[in-house]
Amino acid sequence: MHKVIVVEDDRIIRRGICKAIPWEEHGFVVAGEAGDGEVALDLIEKEKPQVVISDINMPFMSGLEMAKKIKERSLDTRIIFLTGYEDFKYAQEAVKLKAFDYLLKPVDSEDLLTKAKEAAADWESEMAKEKKIIESLPLLEQQFFQKLIRDGEQRLDVEKELSELGVQLEGPYFAAILVKYSSELEDESYAFREKMTNVTSSVFQEINSMVMNVGTAEIALLLSLENEEDGRKGLLAEMLFEQFSEQVDHQVTITLGRTYANLFEVGKSFLEARLAMDMRHIMGTGTVFSLDDTMSKEESEEEPLHDLVTKLETQIKTGLPEKANNTLTQLSAAIVERKNVPLSDLKVLALKFSTMLFSEIEKWIKEETNGFNSSEVYKEIMELHTLTEMAEILQQLIEQWSTAMYQRREKNYFSHVDQAITYMKENFHDSSLTLQRVAEVIHVSTPYLSNLFKLEKGFNFGDYLLELRMKRAMEVLSSEDIKTSEVCDKVGYSNPQYFGICFKKFTGYTPAEYKKKFR
């Protein structure tokens, strides 16, 4: 049954609406009635009716004022306004308040019942849509975090993905918290998430945080912070732990990622929280800790490793693959000698250096990295268990980088296509310039040069020669007071008519039109 509440200051009309219409026969129950909007508002909050039938003009609080309050309090109900002819001017404002409909007094019972049915059906439709969204949202959120882990923050448009999930984080700093709860709580996952949202809202403005599903028995909190030292991240973690440890006997583990200054790096913060969570078998379950807490604090032993890490960073940035490979070997040996570097530290180093190496590789080649897909590498890093695995992944990337670098440099120095292009740039004004002539100059066959152009540059010889000549013609026409026939001579055409056809096809203008428009 749908609930309906009648709000009307005229007692006779109000009772007539409540009693004269067979509401129950049509799936309604009259949940209450009121003589003004102020009394009705409390009744509506309590009963949460699907339909409210209200007079527009009433004492104490009008129907319009009541509608505004309903909207402000986000009460999900459909309002049908009743108005006399003299109050019809209020109808426009009722439309602005998104009232479902309005009827002129005196009201016909059948018309009112029909409108009430339509309003209830509209409410049902909206609820069905919301239910579908709510049911699908956890899956969409899980898919987002899976992509974040699989693709890495360099590959994923985090802002766009969050926007599609209805998440807005203002910044200017961002961080992630990961909460893992015991399997016994899975049956209460919705209530668990709801409570987390309430606790988070007490620390952050709603727009500055977001509670999202990660996977089975895991929830992530994405936070918008004021600065790198914003203490609310730690405060929230402690508050959440305190709230749930009292009820579930330390069955909740919470980990914190670092704080970053760019939204796309919230993915990095989440990965750090995930890596820290992977250390819970050492750090203990039912506690709160960050990735930094899992790392060694022994300063005397830390320095050599820190130096080698810095050295490797520098060698990658300055383009020294052989030296970087040697330093990686030294770093691996130092980690073996130390014997107490956590697995999470290795994963962080691997993520850091693999990202740097992919960036270097992409500087030298545009194609996919010959079997080293970044998403596969990131996945391997998340699943690695030994130092040897980490070293192998990075060594293979360094080898890929070295090969790409030297192959590209070799092409730059010895490519027949580059030699051909150099010659064409110097001689395009010669109308007798042909593919055959260029091939003879650089000592290769005509078919070979033709195929090589397409293979290396993605365009053919004729297209490139046309572009050279047309761009020079555009330059001359826009800067010099010169006849079209003279332009032909400058760019390698002996027939002005043919030049005109080529020029219009390339630019969309005749030479005269182009000169007039751009000179």
C-alpha positions as CSV (number, residue, x, y, z in Angstrom):
1,M,0.0,0.0,0.0
2,H,1.1,3.5,-0.8
3,K,0.8,6.2,1.9
4,V,-0.9,9.4,1.2
5,I,-1.2,12.5,3.5
6,V,-3.8,15.3,3.0
7,V,-2.9,18.8,3.9
8,E,-5.8,21.3,3.7
9,D,-6.8,24.2,6.1
10,D,-10.5,23.8,5.2
11,R,-11.7,21.0,7.4
12,I,-14.7,20.1,5.3
13,I,-12.6,19.8,2.1
14,R,-9.9,17.9,4.0
15,R,-12.4,15.3,5.4
16,G,-14.1,15.0,2.0
17,I,-10.7,14.1,0.3
18,C,-9.9,11.6,3.1
19,K,-13.3,9.9,3.3
20,A,-15.1,10.3,-0.1
21,I,-12.4,8.7,-2.2
22,P,-12.0,4.9,-1.9
23,W,-8.3,5.0,-1.3
24,E,-7.8,1.5,-0.1
25,E,-9.5,0.0,-3.1
26,H,-6.8,1.6,-5.3
27,G,-3.8,0.6,-3.2
28,F,-3.5,3.7,-0.9
29,V,-3.8,4.2,2.8
30,V,-4.4,7.7,4.3
31,A,-1.5,7.9,6.7
32,G,-2.5,11.3,8.2
33,E,-4.0,14.7,7.7
34,A,-3.1,18.3,8.7
35,G,-4.5,21.8,8.6
36,D,-1.3,23.6,7.8
37,G,2.2,22.9,6.4
38,E,4.0,23.2,9.8
39,V,2.0,20.3,11.3
40,A,2.1,18.4,8.1
41,L,5.9,18.6,7.9
42,D,6.4,16.6,11.1
43,L,3.8,14.1,10.0
44,I,5.6,13.7,6.6
45,E,9.0,13.1,8.2
46,K,7.5,10.5,10.5
47,E,5.3,8.6,7.9
48,K,7.4,9.1,4.8
49,P,4.4,9.0,2.4
50,Q,4.7,8.4,-1.3
51,V,2.1,11.1,-2.1
52,V,1.2,14.4,-0.4
53,I,-2.0,16.2,-1.4
54,S,-1.8,19.8,-0.3
55,D,-3.5,23.2,-0.6
56,I,-1.1,25.9,-1.8
57,N,-2.3,28.8,0.3
58,M,-2.7,28.0,4.1
59,P,-2.0,29.8,7.4
60,F,1.1,29.4,9.5
61,M,3.0,27.6,6.7
62,S,1.8,27.6,3.1
63,G,2.0,24.5,0.9
64,L,4.9,26.1,-1.1
65,E,6.9,26.7,2.1
66,M,6.3,23.2,3.1
67,A,7.4,21.9,-0.3
68,K,10.7,23.9,0.1
69,K,11.3,22.3,3.5
70,I,10.6,18.8,2.1
71,K,13.1,19.5,-0.7
72,E,15.7,20.7,1.8
73,R,15.3,17.6,3.9
74,S,15.6,15.3,0.9
75,L,12.3,13.6,1.8
76,D,11.3,11.4,-1.2
77,T,7.6,12.2,-1.8
78,R,5.4,13.4,-4.6
79,I,3.4,16.5,-4.0
80,I,0.0,17.3,-5.7
81,F,-1.1,20.9,-5.1
82,L,-4.7,22.0,-4.9
83,T,-5.3,25.7,-5.8
84,G,-8.3,28.0,-6.2
85,Y,-8.6,30.1,-9.3
86,E,-7.4,33.3,-7.4
87,D,-4.3,31.4,-6.2
88,F,-3.4,30.2,-9.7
89,K,-0.4,32.6,-9.7
90,Y,1.3,30.2,-7.3
91,A,1.2,27.4,-9.7
92,Q,4.4,28.7,-11.5
93,E,6.3,28.5,-8.2
94,A,5.0,25.1,-7.6
95,V,6.5,24.0,-10.9
96,K,9.9,25.4,-9.9
97,L,9.7,23.3,-6.7
98,K,9.2,20.2,-8.9
99,A,5.7,19.5,-7.6
100,F,4.3,16.4,-9.3
101,D,1.2,18.2,-10.5
102,Y,-1.6,20.7,-9.4
103,L,-5.4,20.7,-9.7
104,L,-7.9,23.6,-9.6
105,K,-10.6,23.6,-6.9
106,P,-13.2,22.3,-6.7
107,V,-11.4,19.0,-7.3
108,D,-13.1,16.1,-9.0
109,S,-12.5,12.9,-7.0
110,E,-11.7,10.8,-10.0
111,D,-9.2,13.3,-11.3
112,L,-7.5,13.5,-7.9
113,L,-7.3,9.7,-7.6
114,T,-5.9,9.4,-11.1
115,K,-3.2,12.0,-10.3
116,A,-2.4,10.1,-7.1
117,K,-1.9,6.9,-9.0
118,E,0.4,8.6,-11.5
119,A,2.4,10.1,-8.6
120,A,2.7,6.7,-6.9
121,A,3.8,5.1,-10.2
122,D,6.4,7.8,-10.7
123,W,7.7,7.2,-7.1
124,E,7.9,3.4,-7.8
125,S,9.9,4.0,-11.0
126,E,12.4,6.3,-9.3
127,M,12.9,3.9,-6.4
128,A,13.5,1.0,-8.9
129,K,16.2,3.1,-10.7
130,E,17.8,4.1,-7.4
131,K,17.8,0.5,-6.2
132,K,19.5,-0.6,-9.4
133,I,22.2,2.0,-9.0
134,I,22.7,1.2,-5.4
135,E,23.0,-2.5,-6.2
136,S,25.5,-2.0,-9.0
137,L,27.6,0.7,-7.3
138,P,29.7,-1.7,-5.1
139,L,30.7,-3.7,-8.3
140,L,31.6,-0.5,-10.2
141,E,33.7,0.6,-7.3
142,Q,35.5,-2.7,-7.1
143,Q,36.2,-2.6,-10.9
144,F,37.7,0.9,-10.4
145,F,40.2,-0.3,-7.8
146,Q,41.0,-3.4,-9.9
147,K,41.8,-1.1,-12.8
148,L,43.9,1.1,-10.5
149,I,46.0,-1.9,-9.4
150,R,46.2,-3.4,-12.9
151,D,46.9,-0.2,-14.9
152,G,48.7,2.0,-12.4
153,E,47.9,5.7,-11.8
154,Q,50.0,6.6,-14.9
155,R,47.6,4.7,-17.2
156,L,44.2,5.6,-15.6
157,D,42.3,8.8,-15.8
158,V,41.5,8.8,-12.0
159,E,39.5,12.1,-12.1
160,K,37.2,10.9,-14.9
161,E,36.7,7.4,-13.3
162,L,35.8,9.0,-9.9
163,S,33.5,11.5,-11.6
164,E,31.6,8.6,-13.2
165,L,31.2,7.1,-9.7
166,G,29.8,10.4,-8.4
167,V,32.9,11.1,-6.4
168,Q,34.3,14.7,-6.1
169,L,37.5,15.4,-4.2
170,E,38.6,19.0,-3.9
171,G,42.1,18.6,-2.6
172,P,44.6,20.2,-2.9
173,Y,46.1,17.0,-1.2
174,F,44.8,13.4,-1.4
175,A,45.3,10.1,0.4
176,A,43.7,6.7,0.8
177,I,42.9,4.5,3.8
178,L,42.2,0.8,3.5
179,V,40.0,-1.1,6.0
180,K,39.8,-4.9,6.0
181,Y,37.3,-6.6,8.2
182,S,36.8,-10.2,9.2
183,S,34.7,-12.6,7.2
184,E,32.2,-12.8,10.1
185,L,31.2,-9.3,9.3
186,E,30.5,-9.9,5.6
187,D,26.8,-10.5,6.2
188,E,26.6,-7.0,7.7
189,S,28.7,-5.3,5.0
190,Y,26.1,-2.7,4.2
191,A,25.7,-1.7,7.8
192,F,29.4,-1.7,8.2
193,R,29.9,0.6,5.2
194,E,27.1,2.9,6.5
195,K,28.7,3.2,9.9
196,M,32.1,4.0,8.2
197,T,30.4,6.7,6.2
198,N,28.9,8.3,9.3
199,V,32.2,8.3,11.2
200,T,34.0,9.7,8.1
201,S,31.4,12.4,7.7
202,S,32.0,13.5,11.3
203,V,35.7,14.2,10.5
204,F,35.4,15.4,6.9
205,Q,32.9,17.4,4.8
206,E,31.0,14.9,2.6
207,I,32.6,16.4,-0.5
208,N,36.1,15.9,0.9
209,S,35.9,12.1,1.5
210,M,34.4,9.0,-0.1
211,V,33.8,5.5,1.2
212,M,34.1,2.9,-1.6
213,N,34.0,-0.9,-1.9
214,V,37.3,-2.5,-2.9
215,G,36.5,-6.2,-2.8
216,T,35.5,-9.0,-0.4
217,A,35.6,-7.6,3.2
218,E,37.5,-4.5,2.1
219,I,36.6,-0.9,2.0
220,A,38.7,2.1,0.9
221,L,38.4,5.7,2.0
222,L,39.6,8.4,-0.4
223,L,40.3,11.6,1.4
224,S,40.7,15.2,0.3
225,L,43.2,17.0,2.6
226,E,44.3,20.6,3.2
227,N,48.1,19.9,3.3
228,E,50.6,17.1,3.5
229,E,50.6,17.2,7.4
230,D,46.7,17.2,7.7
231,G,46.2,15.2,10.9
232,R,42.6,14.2,10.0
233,K,43.8,11.2,8.1
234,G,45.4,9.6,11.2
235,L,42.5,10.8,13.4
236,L,39.9,9.2,11.2
237,A,41.9,5.9,11.2
238,E,42.0,5.8,15.0
239,M,38.3,6.8,15.3
240,L,37.3,4.0,12.9
241,F,39.4,1.4,14.7
242,E,38.1,2.5,18.1
243,Q,34.4,2.3,16.9
244,F,34.7,-1.2,15.4
245,S,37.2,-2.8,17.8
246,E,34.8,-2.2,20.7
247,Q,32.1,-4.3,18.8
248,V,34.1,-6.9,16.9
249,D,37.0,-7.7,19.2
250,H,39.9,-6.3,17.1
251,Q,38.7,-7.9,13.9
252,V,39.4,-4.8,11.8
253,T,42.8,-3.9,10.3
254,I,43.4,-0.4,8.9
255,T,46.3,0.8,6.8
256,L,47.2,4.3,5.5
257,G,48.8,5.4,2.2
258,R,50.9,8.5,2.0
259,T,49.6,12.0,1.2
260,Y,50.1,13.4,-2.4
261,A,49.5,16.7,-4.1
262,N,47.8,15.5,-7.3
263,L,44.5,13.7,-7.7
264,F,45.9,11.1,-10.0
265,E,48.4,10.1,-7.3
266,V,45.6,9.0,-5.0
267,G,46.0,5.7,-6.8
268,K,49.6,5.6,-5.6
269,S,48.4,6.2,-2.0
270,F,45.9,3.4,-2.4
271,L,48.6,1.0,-3.7
272,E,50.7,1.9,-0.6
273,A,47.8,1.2,1.7
274,R,47.3,-2.1,-0.1
275,L,51.1,-3.0,0.2
276,A,50.9,-2.2,3.9
277,M,47.8,-4.4,4.2
278,D,49.8,-7.2,2.7
279,M,52.2,-6.9,5.6
280,R,49.5,-7.6,8.2
281,H,50.9,-11.1,8.8
282,I,53.9,-9.4,10.3
283,M,52.4,-6.2,11.7
284,G,49.4,-8.0,13.2
285,T,45.7,-8.0,12.5
286,G,43.3,-5.8,14.4
287,T,45.6,-2.7,14.4
288,V,46.3,0.5,12.5
289,F,49.5,1.2,10.6
290,S,50.9,2.8,7.5
291,L,53.4,1.7,4.8
292,D,56.1,3.7,6.6
293,D,55.5,1.7,9.8
294,T,56.4,-1.5,7.9
295,M,59.8,-0.1,6.9
296,S,63.0,-0.4,8.9
297,K,64.0,2.5,11.1
298,E,67.7,1.5,11.5
299,E,69.5,4.6,10.3
300,S,73.0,3.1,10.4
301,E,72.0,0.4,7.9
302,E,69.6,2.5,5.9
303,E,72.2,4.9,4.4
304,P,73.9,2.5,2.0
305,L,70.6,1.4,0.6
306,H,69.4,4.9,0.3
307,D,72.5,5.9,-1.6
308,L,72.1,3.0,-4.1
309,V,68.4,3.9,-4.6
310,T,69.3,7.5,-5.3
311,K,72.1,6.4,-7.6
312,L,69.8,4.2,-9.6
313,E,67.2,7.0,-9.9
314,T,69.9,9.3,-11.3
315,Q,71.2,6.8,-13.8
316,I,67.7,6.1,-15.2
317,K,67.0,9.8,-15.5
318,T,70.3,10.6,-17.2
319,G,69.9,7.7,-19.7
320,L,72.6,5.3,-18.6
321,P,71.1,1.7,-18.9
322,E,74.4,-0.2,-18.5
323,K,75.3,1.7,-15.3
324,A,71.7,1.3,-14.0
325,N,71.9,-2.4,-14.5
326,N,75.1,-2.6,-12.5
327,T,73.6,-0.5,-9.7
328,L,70.6,-2.7,-9.6
329,T,72.9,-5.7,-9.1
330,Q,74.6,-3.8,-6.2
331,L,71.3,-2.9,-4.7
332,S,70.0,-6.5,-4.8
333,A,73.3,-7.6,-3.1
334,A,72.9,-4.9,-0.4
335,I,69.3,-6.0,0.3
336,V,70.4,-9.7,0.6
337,E,73.2,-8.7,3.0
338,R,70.8,-6.7,5.1
339,K,68.2,-9.6,5.3
340,N,65.4,-7.5,6.9
341,V,63.9,-5.5,4.1
342,P,60.1,-6.1,4.1
343,L,58.4,-7.4,1.0
344,S,56.3,-4.2,0.9
345,D,59.6,-2.2,0.5
346,L,60.6,-4.3,-2.5
347,K,57.2,-3.8,-4.1
348,V,57.4,0.0,-3.6
349,L,60.9,0.1,-5.1
350,A,59.7,-2.1,-8.0
351,L,56.7,0.1,-8.7
352,K,58.8,3.2,-8.5
353,F,61.6,2.0,-10.8
354,S,59.2,0.2,-13.3
355,T,57.2,3.4,-13.7
356,M,60.5,5.4,-14.4
357,L,61.7,2.7,-16.8
358,F,58.4,2.6,-18.8
359,S,58.6,6.4,-19.1
360,E,62.2,6.1,-20.6
361,I,61.2,3.3,-22.9
362,E,58.3,5.3,-24.3
363,K,60.6,8.1,-25.1
364,W,62.4,5.9,-27.6
365,I,59.6,3.8,-29.1
366,K,55.9,4.5,-29.8
367,E,54.8,0.9,-30.2
368,E,53.9,-1.5,-27.4
369,T,57.0,-2.6,-25.5
370,N,57.6,-6.0,-27.2
371,G,55.7,-8.1,-24.7
372,F,56.3,-5.9,-21.7
373,N,52.8,-4.5,-21.2
374,S,52.8,-2.1,-18.3
375,S,49.6,-3.5,-16.8
376,E,51.1,-7.0,-16.8
377,V,54.3,-5.8,-15.1
378,Y,52.3,-3.9,-12.4
379,K,50.3,-7.0,-11.7
380,E,53.5,-9.1,-11.5
381,I,55.0,-6.6,-9.0
382,M,51.8,-6.8,-6.8
383,E,52.1,-10.6,-6.8
384,L,55.9,-11.0,-6.4
385,H,57.3,-12.8,-3.4
386,T,61.1,-12.6,-3.6
387,L,63.9,-10.2,-4.3
388,T,65.0,-12.3,-7.2
389,E,61.6,-11.8,-8.9
390,M,61.9,-8.0,-8.4
391,A,65.4,-7.9,-9.8
392,E,64.4,-10.0,-12.9
393,I,61.4,-7.7,-13.7
394,L,63.6,-4.5,-13.5
395,Q,66.5,-6.1,-15.4
396,Q,64.2,-7.1,-18.2
397,L,62.8,-3.5,-18.4
398,I,66.4,-2.1,-18.4
399,E,67.3,-4.4,-21.2
400,Q,64.2,-3.3,-23.1
401,W,65.1,0.3,-22.5
402,S,68.7,-0.2,-23.6
403,T,67.6,-2.0,-26.8
404,A,65.0,0.7,-27.7
405,M,67.5,3.5,-27.1
406,Y,70.2,2.2,-29.3
407,Q,68.0,1.0,-32.0
408,R,66.4,4.4,-32.2
409,R,69.7,6.2,-32.2
410,E,71.0,3.9,-34.9
411,K,67.9,4.8,-37.0
412,N,68.5,8.4,-36.4
413,Y,72.0,8.2,-37.7
414,F,71.7,5.8,-40.6
415,S,68.0,5.7,-41.7
416,H,67.7,5.8,-45.5
417,V,64.4,7.5,-45.1
418,D,65.9,10.3,-43.0
419,Q,68.6,10.8,-45.7
420,A,65.8,10.9,-48.3
421,I,63.9,13.5,-46.3
422,T,67.0,15.7,-45.9
423,Y,67.5,15.7,-49.7
424,M,63.8,16.4,-50.4
425,K,63.8,19.4,-48.1
426,E,66.8,20.8,-50.0
427,N,65.4,20.1,-53.5
428,F,61.6,20.1,-53.4
429,H,61.6,23.3,-55.6
430,D,63.0,21.2,-58.4
431,S,60.0,20.1,-60.6
432,S,62.0,17.1,-61.8
433,L,62.4,15.7,-58.3
434,T,61.0,12.1,-58.3
435,L,61.2,9.0,-56.0
436,Q,63.6,7.4,-58.5
437,R,66.0,10.3,-58.4
438,V,66.0,10.4,-54.6
439,A,66.6,6.6,-54.5
440,E,69.6,7.0,-56.8
441,V,71.0,9.7,-54.7
442,I,71.0,7.6,-51.5
443,H,71.9,4.4,-53.4
444,V,68.9,2.2,-52.8
445,S,66.2,0.8,-55.1
446,T,63.0,2.7,-55.9
447,P,60.6,0.0,-54.5
448,Y,62.8,-0.3,-51.4
449,L,62.6,3.4,-50.6
450,S,58.9,3.5,-51.3
451,N,58.2,0.7,-48.8
452,L,60.6,2.1,-46.3
453,F,58.8,5.5,-46.3
454,K,55.5,3.8,-45.4
455,L,57.0,1.5,-42.8
456,E,59.1,4.0,-40.9
457,K,57.1,7.2,-41.3
458,G,53.6,6.0,-41.8
459,F,53.1,8.0,-45.1
460,N,54.3,7.7,-48.7
461,F,56.9,9.6,-50.7
462,G,54.4,11.5,-52.8
463,D,52.3,12.7,-49.8
464,Y,55.4,14.0,-48.1
465,L,56.7,15.8,-51.2
466,L,53.2,17.4,-51.7
467,E,53.2,18.6,-48.0
468,L,56.6,20.1,-48.3
469,R,55.6,22.0,-51.5
470,M,52.2,23.1,-50.2
471,K,53.5,24.4,-46.9
472,R,56.2,26.5,-48.7
473,A,53.5,27.8,-51.1
474,M,51.3,28.8,-48.1
475,E,54.3,30.6,-46.6
476,V,55.1,32.5,-49.7
477,L,51.5,33.5,-50.5
478,S,51.0,34.8,-46.9
479,S,54.2,36.8,-46.8
480,E,55.1,38.0,-50.3
481,D,53.3,40.1,-53.0
482,I,53.8,37.5,-55.7
483,K,52.0,36.0,-58.7
484,T,50.7,32.4,-58.7
485,S,53.0,31.5,-61.6
486,E,56.0,32.7,-59.6
487,V,54.9,30.6,-56.6
488,C,54.8,27.6,-58.9
489,D,58.5,28.0,-59.8
490,K,59.5,28.4,-56.1
491,V,57.8,25.1,-55.1
492,G,58.5,22.8,-58.0
493,Y,55.5,23.1,-60.3
494,S,55.8,23.9,-64.0
495,N,52.0,24.0,-64.6
496,P,50.1,26.8,-62.7
497,Q,46.7,25.2,-63.3
498,Y,47.8,21.9,-61.8
499,F,49.4,23.7,-58.9
500,G,46.1,25.5,-58.3
501,I,44.2,22.2,-58.2
502,C,46.8,20.7,-55.8
503,F,46.8,23.8,-53.6
504,K,43.0,23.9,-53.2
505,K,42.8,20.2,-52.5
506,F,45.4,20.7,-49.7
507,T,44.2,23.9,-48.1
508,G,40.5,24.3,-49.2
509,Y,41.4,27.6,-51.0
510,T,42.6,28.7,-54.4
511,P,46.0,30.4,-54.3
512,A,44.2,33.8,-54.9
513,E,41.7,33.2,-52.1
514,Y,44.4,32.1,-49.7
515,K,46.5,35.1,-50.5
516,K,43.6,37.5,-49.9
517,K,42.5,35.9,-46.7
518,F,45.9,35.3,-45.0
519,R,48.3,37.9,-46.3
